[in-house]
């Protein structure tokens, strides 16, 4: 349930419970009238009840207060029980509240961006609403499309090809072709595109505007810099982080290099503002969580770098066991390990970007994909889905009646969007 709905519901509840407020002004008026009657000395003109009228009024007031307090406690108890049930209960069933036809070719991929969804495959890319209403579409022909999203901007490129498309929620922003085959591609919120290009024993890391205008270029070789395993652009498009895998005197190493394409990096050699070497570690993934924080995921842990101009290592976590899977958002990073307990297949651990562990859970789940979205961990295979909270608590698990292609959560109350081969299914878990 979103923030506006919570505010509306709170106001409605406040109005509905308004009868519980003590009508002190009415009681005071009533008491004042009766006191005037008692003090006027005109007992013959007013037929007063027996006993002390003031004590009776005070007794009635206390009685009304107790009744209203009991009602309020009951309402709060019921409401609290419902909140706890909704928060702690693991739901195992669902109802399809709406199913919308979805006609696409096999191999279609999906990216949720704001209130729309991008779907792309080898034939083109389109933008649809959450009800699968087409907003626009672009056709192309790519053998192996790869994509990256930052904010509302998405880049789609042909791996081992030369085509690059930049789009946003309004449609095509730019299109260009490279001179060399593409290995990886990343995009910023402004539409700046970073591309790793392959040229025999040489790789190029080039930066372009969305229309293909060159911004910067860096030539690397395996002998000099190593092989670029991964890279990412900061949301503002000014910083580029690259993970290079190399060998130094027969020892494997990873170099994390930060480039700055603003005024900070203009005076630096090849725009390099900082770097750090990690021996006997492979870091196949690196990503930004904001303009001043980047995370390198290693085969045995993760390292966090922070800094606006020249990011430096701020924290690191190392594991003694094999990582089965890694998932993350802008606030947390999670890992799955093989569990030592026979009852559970995996152990899930969640960390913040200060390196502090926030949760540890034993879980059972059959999955092909896992990711974090809007504070929930979505795990799913073709036949079943599992949902965990950001604290690692299981919220939902169930087999699904159709072949699952993707799952999204948009902060709705127990509502999820399940995309299948032929439909957009809105489900409510129960």
N, C-alpha and C positions, 0 to 999 in steps of 0.2 A: 504494500500500500504506500503510495507516494506521500510526500510531505503535505500537499494541499488537502488530500483526502483525510489525513490524520487531523488537520486543523479543523476541517468542516465537521468531522465526527465528534471532536472534542467540544466544539461549540454547541452541537445538537445535544450532546450528553449533558452539558452544563445547563441548557435550558430545561431539559427533561427533569433534572434533579433540583431545579430551582425551588420546588415545593418543600425541599428539606431545610431551607434557610429558616431560621427562627424569625417569625414576624414580630420582631421586638418593638417596632414602632406601633403596631396595632395593640400589642400587649401593654405598652406604656400608656397609650391613649386610654385603653380600657381601665387600667389601674388608676390613672389620673382622674377619670370620671367618677369611679367608685370612691376614691379618697376624698374628692370634693363633696360627694354625697354624705360621707361619714363626718366630715369636719364642718358641714354647714349648720348642723344642729337642728335641721328640719326633718327629724326622723318621722314625724307624723305624715310628711308629704311623700315619702318614698318607702315603698314596701321592701325592706331589706331582708335578705335570707338570714337564717340563724347562723351563729358562729362568727368567727373573725373572717370577714370577706377578703381581707388582704392575704391572709394565710391560704385561703382556698384558691385565690388567683395564683399565688406563688406555687402551690401544689400542682395546679393544672398545667402551669408552665413547665415544671420539671417533668411531669408525665408526658407532655407533648415532646419535650426534648429527648426523653429516653426512647420513645417510639420512633422518632425520626432518626436517632442515632442507630437503633437496631436495623432499621431499613437501609441506612447508608452502609453499615457494616456488611449486611447481606449482599448489597449490590457490589461493593468493592471486592468482597470475597469471590463472588461469581465471576466478576471481571478479571480478577487476579488469577483465578483457576484457569480461565480461558486463555489468558496470555501465557501462563506457564505451560499449559497443554500444547498450545501452538508452537511454543519455543522449544520444548523438550521432547515432544512426541516424534517418533519416526513413522512417517506415513508410508503405507504400502499399497495404496490403491489410487486410482485417478478416474476422472470423468472428462471426456472430450466435450468441451462446451461449444466449440466451433471448429469446423473442418473446412478448409478452403482448397480448392483444386490447385495443384502445382505441376505444370507441364514443362519439364526441362529435360535435357539430355543427361545421360549418365556422366559421372565425374564432375558434376557441378559442385562448387564450393561456395560457402556463405560467410559474410562478415557483417555483424550488426554495428551500425554507426548511428548514434542518436536515435531518432524515431524511424529510421529506414534500414533496409538490409540490402547490401550489395551481393549479387550472385554472379559468379563468373565461371567460365569453362573455356575449352579450346575454340569455341565459336564466337564468343563475345562476352560482354558484361552488361548487366542491367541493374537498375535501382527499383526496388519495390517497397511498398509500405509493409507494416507488420501484418496486414490482411492480404498480402500478396497482390496489391494493386500496382500495376506497372506505371512508373513515373517516367522513365526513359531507358533506352537501350543503345548499345554501340556494338557493331559487329566487327570481327576481325578473324584472322586464321592463325592460331598459334598451336604448335605441337605440344608444348609443355609450359602452360602459363604459371608464373609465380607472382605473388602479390605481397604488399605490405600496406598497413593502415596507420595513420597518425591523425588523431582528431577525426575530422570528416573527410580527409583527403586520402585517396588510395592510389597506389601505383601498381600497374600490372605490366609484367615484362615476359618475354619469351626466353626461357632458359635455354642456353646454347643457340639462341637466335639473336635478333637485333632490334625487335620492336619494343617500344615503351609507350604506355598510355597513362596519363594522369587524369583522375576524375575527382569530383566531389558530388554533393547531393544534388547539384543543379545540372550535372552532365560532364562532358569532356572539358578538361582544363587545358590539356596539352597533349601532343603526340610527336614523337621523334624516333629516329633510328640511330643506332650506334654503328661504328665501323668494325667493331670486334664482337665476338660472341659474349653473351651475358652470363655470368655465374650467379650473382646475387644483386638484389636491388632493395633500396630503402627510400622512404619519403618523410618529409617533415610537414608540419601543419601549413606552412606557406607554399608547399608544392615543390620545394627543393628536392632533387632526386640524386641519390648516391648509387653508383653502379660499379660492381667489380667486373672487369673485362679480362678475357683470357687471350693471350698472344704467345703461343708456344711456351717457352720457359719464363715468360714475363707476364705479370698481372698488372693491370692498371686499376686504380681507384679514382674514378672521375666524378665530379659534381656538376650537375646541370640545373638550369632553370626548367620550369615545366614545359617550355617550348623548345628545349634542346640546346639553348645557349650555354656554352661551357663556362663554368665558374672556376674550377680548379682541377688539377690532375696530379697524381702521384704514381710513379713507376716503381714497382717492387719486383724483386727476384727471390727465389727460394734461398739462394746462397747469401744474399745480403739481409733481407728482412724476414724471410720465412714465407709460408703460404697463408693467405688470409682465410681463416676458418669462418669468421663471422664479423659483422659490422653493424652499427646502428647510428642514426642521426638523432641529435637532440631535437625536441619538438620545435624549437625556434630555428632550426636549420643551420646553426652556427658551429656546432661541435660535432665531430665524427669520431667514434670509438671503433677501433679495429683490433681483433684478436689474431695475432700471427703465430703460427706453429713453425718452429725451426729446430735445428740441431746445432749445439755448440760443443765442439770437441767430443762428439759421440754421445752427448747427453741431450735428451729431448727437453725443450723449453717452450714457454709461451710468452710472447711480448704483447702487453696491452698498451696500445698507443692512442693518444688523444690528439686530434687535429682541431685547430680553431680557425675558422675562416672569416672571423671579424677582425677588428683592429688589433686585438690581442695577438693574433697569430701572424699578422702581416710581417712583423720583424723577425719571425722565427724561420729557421730552415725548414722548408717544405710544410710550413704551418704547424709543425709538431710543437705542442706546448708542454706535454708531459708523457712519461712512459714508465713502465715497470716490468721487470722480468721475473717469471716464475719457473723455476727449474723442476723438471720431472712432473709437470702438470700439463694437462690438455684442457683448454677452455673453449669448447665448441660453440658457446653462445654468449653474446653480450648484448645488453639492452639498456636504454635510458628509462628511468621512471619519472623524469622531469628534466629541466634544463641544467640542473646542477648535481644530478645523481645518476650514476651508471653502475650496472651490476654485471660482473663476469661470472658465468656458471662454469665450474670446473668438473672434471670427472670424479672429484672427491670433495666437493664443497662449493662455496661461492665467496667472491670478494666484492666489497662495495667501495666505489670511488665517489668522492664528493668534492665539489669546487666549481665556481662559476667560470673562472678563466683557465685554470690548469688543474683538473681533477687529480686528487691524490687518494691513495688507499686509506680508508677510514675504519674499516672493520672486515673481518674474515672469519669464516666458519669452515672447519675441515672435518670430514667424516672418515671413519675407518672401514666403512663397508660400501658396497656397490650401490649406486643410485639407480633405481628402476625407472623413475620418471620425475620430471621437474615441471612445475607450473607456477605462475606468478601474476600479480597485477601491480599497480603503482604503490601499494601499501605493504604487501607481504609476498614472500616466496615460500613455496611448499615442495616437499620431496616425499617420494615413496621408496621404501626399502623392503626387502624381504623380511618377514617377521619370524622371529625365533619361536613364537607360540604356535603350536599346531592348529589351534582353533581359528586363527586368523592368518590370512595370506600375506597381508601387507602391514607395514607400520607407516603412518603418516606423521610428518613433523612440519610445523609451520613456524617461520621466523619473520621478524621485522627487519628493516634495513639498517638497524643498529647492531645486528648480529645476535639479537636476543630471541631465544625460542619462546613462542607464544602458545603452542599446543603440541600435544603428542597423543596419537590415537592408534589403536589397532583396528584394522578395517578388512572387510571382505568385499570385493567388487570385481566383476568381470568388465573390462573396458578396453577400448581401442584408442580413445582420445580422452584427455583431461585438460581442463583449463579453469581459470578463475574469472568470474564476471559478476560485477555488482555485489561483491562480498560473499559470493557463493561459489563452491567448487563443483563443477559439473563433470561427471565421469559417465561415459556411455560407450556402448558397443552397438552393433547392428540390432541386437535383440533385447537389450535392457539398459536402464539408466539408473544412476545413483547421484544424489545431491548431498553435499556436506556444507555446513556453515563455515565461515572464516575461522571459527574456533575448532574445526575438525569434527564437530558433532554431526552424525548422520541424520539428515532431514527427510530423505525420501529414497526408496528403492523399489523397483518393480520391473518385471518384464514388460515389453511393449508389444502391442498387437500387430504393428507394421514394422517395416525395415527402417531404422533410424538413420538419417543422414546428418542431423545436427540438432542441438538443443540450445535455447537461449533463455535467459532470465532477465526481465525488465522491471524489477522491483514491484511487481504485482503481488497481491495477497494470495499466496499458494498457487500462483499461475505461472505456467511455463509454455514456451513455444517449442513444439517438437516438429522438426521438418523431416518429412519422409520422402520416399521416391516420387510420390504423386500428390502430396498434400501438405498444407500448413495446418497443424493441429494445435489449437489452444487447449491445454489441459489444466484442470484444477485438481491438485492432489488432496486425498481424503483418507 
